[in-house]
Amino acid sequence: MGSIEGAQPAHGGTRSPVGGEAQPAHMVAPRQAAASHAARPAIAHRPGRGSGAEPHALVAIAAVLAFALVVTLGIMVAISFFDHSYADDWHYGVDAHLALEAGRGVFGAVAAAAQEVVDTYFSWQGTYSAIFLMALQPGVFAEELYGLGAVFIIVALVLATAYASSVVVCDLLGAPPAVWVALTCLVLLLQTQLLPSPVEGFWWYNSAIYYTFYHALMLVAAALSVRIVRGRTRRGPIGRAGLVGRAMGLTLLAAILAGGNFVTGLVAGTALFAATVACIARGNRRGFALVPALVVFAAGFALSMAAPGNEERQVSQFPGDNLGVFMTLLRSAFAGIEYIVLWTNGLFVLALALAVPVMVWAARRSTCSFALPGVPAVASVLLFMASFAPTFYSMGTVGPGRVQNIRYDLFVVLAFLCIGWFCGWCVRRLERSGRTAAVPWKSLGRVWPAYTALMLAVLALMVGALAIDERHRDDLVSISAASSLISGEAQEYDDQVWARITTLTESPSADIQVPLYTVGPKVLFMGDIRDNMDNYINFRLAQWYGRDSVIGYTPSSSDE
């Protein structure tokens, strides 16, 4: 059986800095021979200390976590087919929907969505790319298709996280697929199951496309940036055409991200600027390939921020809530620390307990130096704090659950990066101190399967305890969704929605009263219409179905 002892590279190459690329021995040996011995030489692993094969414990944990992820995602996809549109879905999509109803076809709907971008820019907010996507929500084409929006968001998050993880784990660390699968699954399980507001994270399209989808795009952009500045993938060097293509793709992503939510925009823009400056300052000429994306992002973000609608929204929605620059920075710093503490809960710590041995194994096999672990830690904390600035500046608070969702996603990603770096740094310190041989790697390798089994058993007990207790059943997304599916709550909600739609489409009256919903699965139910027309929700619903008014009323027991 493989063990941690077997985690050594098969080559005799030198170790690169973190983020750098490993150099084959036949390329660096002549340079090392000619170099001055005044500089401390890189520490090379001795070949022959282990086969580098993946330990059975590593393969097993990857398989178990992959199975758990597939099951949880399967439940999330299953309940998506009971999902329905609400509020802002109608507000932004009504013109595109009416264009289709009038027989103007897909091009007419797209034109209406583009016009919605222009109208919203001057009346509400400048997030141009997001408004366009909101205006083309799946329910515009048919209510039956609305749930596909949630499936799309879930798939986008999974693929983006997997891609970004592959760049870090496989490209940078040179780790095998089992490490990539295990760490990716842990990150995704945390991001999908412990989301602060699940309905806004996946199932309310208007919110999910605006926040979760843009977080996914940011991960793709970050991974692309890494490959550009390294000039290679795990398969080998990137040619000129490949570099140009990736730079163009990154520029396109920058244009889209700049027109999205301000939280993701601020984080992405700050990271892109820092990466560009750092690469150029260190003499990496490939850093100039990031400049077009940075320029496009800056222009797009400035365009979004300069929208007249932003001021209109501030005055009408949050008058007097603006904290000013100093208080925004202060409150953002405190909020960052607060939520680092709050979100480092038992399940998160258990996930890290499963991840750390995997990270250590990968670090011993890697050629990265993992120098200065305090730098990524401080940078990550500052970036996390910065994510609170947009809402404190405009609203005076941390903002609604949909904003907290992407902050939590960012927290998970940054935490795993920092812990992984720290594990690698500890391994390198052991090597430099010459005490590596004193570490009982073989014994640890034999203990690893039992340790993994224990952690998984504890995880199963924790999940089971939450599932049994009705007070906490909704704390885990897939447990909550499964409960709604099994109890019939999701089906009842779906039936009530379709009963309302039937009334709205078939009633001969222009003024309609419909019963309010009596059930609402936590992961699906965002809200309901009101008992009056003095709000945009009822107004847009009436407009959607060509009615003068739609009023909700509380049904009596006989109506049910």
Phi, psi and omega in degrees: 000139179293160179217178177296332179301331183279009186270063179234149180291151182277351182250172179253028183288170178273161180274134178269162171298161176301131182089346178270181184249147179289141180255127177301150185299322185290344179271324186265341184302312179300320181293322180293324181294326182272345185287156178288140180277004176292329178277144180292125182289154176293148181272119180256141176290145176281124178292154175093359180280348180184159182282342184077007180291151180290127177297152179300325180297322180293315178297320181294315181294324177297318181293317181295316181293323177295319178297315179299319180294317179299317180297312182295319178292325177299319177295319179296320178293319182299316182285344179297336181283359174251010185277149182217158184286159182198143167051254185297336173301319178284320184300311183276335185262355188297319182293320177294320178297315180293329176296319176294317179298329180277001177084019181274357174072188184297319180297324176295321178294319179295319178297320178295322178295319178297320178294326177297323177300314181296312181299316182292326180302322183266347185243340188219304180198161187260012184284079193298312183291323180292318180298321179298316179291323177298320184290344179247036178300149187306327180296343175301323184272323176187136180300330179298337183270353188302319181298338178295337176298317178295318178299318179299316180296316179300312180298318180299316180295318180297310183294318181295317179295318179296319180294311180298319179295322180295325179293317181288309188283314185272314182289306186283312183274339184070025182281155180283171184303325183298322177295314179301314181297313183299310183290322178297316180296320178298314179299315182291323177297319177293315183293328183267333187261336184247022181300134180303321181224089185302316183298323179280341180279328184227319196262339171268103190306314184306319179281316185296319181290329183282329185246295184299317181296321180288329172299318178298317178299322179297321178297318178297316180298319179296316180295318177300318181299318179298314180294326179294311184288334176278333180072023180199160170246184179292343180274344180144185182297152176265128178287176181300316180297319179295322179293317179296317180299317179292323177295322178293319177298319178295322179296319177297315178298322179297320179296321180289314181298324180296335180262018179256201182295152187288333180293306177298321180299315180295316180295312182296316181296318179297315181295318180295317178298313181297318180296318181296311181296316182297317181295313181294320180296329180272005177084013177276106185293339178292345175299333178293339178290344177275343186300314179303318179296320180295318180295315180296318179298314181300318180294315180294318180293321177296320177299317180294316182292331184276001183300132176302331181296333179299316179292321178299318180293319180300316182292320184276327185261319187229054180295126178080001182272348181299127184272343187086166188295309185298310181293328176297314179297318181294311181294324179295320179296313179295319180295323178301312178296317181303313185279339170298318179292312184296321185273353174273070184265186184300315180294323179293316179297320178296321177298319177294323178298325175286327186281325188302312178300324177295317180295319179296316179300315180293322180295320179294330180276338185282162175254010179284152182273334181055040182287156173049065182295340178292333181295306178296328180295312180295316180299320180293317179297317179296320179294320178295317177299319181299332182294342179273345187298315183302318182284324176294322182293321185265326188247339183081009180221177177288343179098176183286176183301326182296329176285320178297330179304309184286335173293320178295317177302316179296318179302314181298312181298312181295321180297315179295321177297315182292317179295319178299317178297317181296319177300316178297320179297319178297318178298315181294324177297319176299318181294317181292329180282349181077012182260011181300321182295336181283344180281126182283071185299320181295319178294319177297323178296324178287330180282334186307313179302317179294319178299315179298316179298320179296314180297320179293324178294318177298319178299316179297319178295319180295315179295318179298319179297319178292324181291325182286322183280114182299334180291335185239009183298329181275001182288334177251128190302308184289328175295316178298315180295317179297320178299318179293324179290314184291320182286346183089001181298318180296318179294319179296318177299314179299317179298318180293323178296314182291329175296320177294316181298322177299316178297317182293329183268334187251342182294137179283347184279147176276338178246117190238140171245133181229149178291144174289155181292142179257351177228158179195099177304138186303320185281348182249327192273111178267332181161187182222171177289177182252177180266020178207171181260009183274045179202156184288335183295306178297320181299313181291325177295317178297318179296321181302317184259012176069036180249158176283324179204150173225119183241138176263147176223155180281120182289147175276171180298328179289328178293325181287000000 
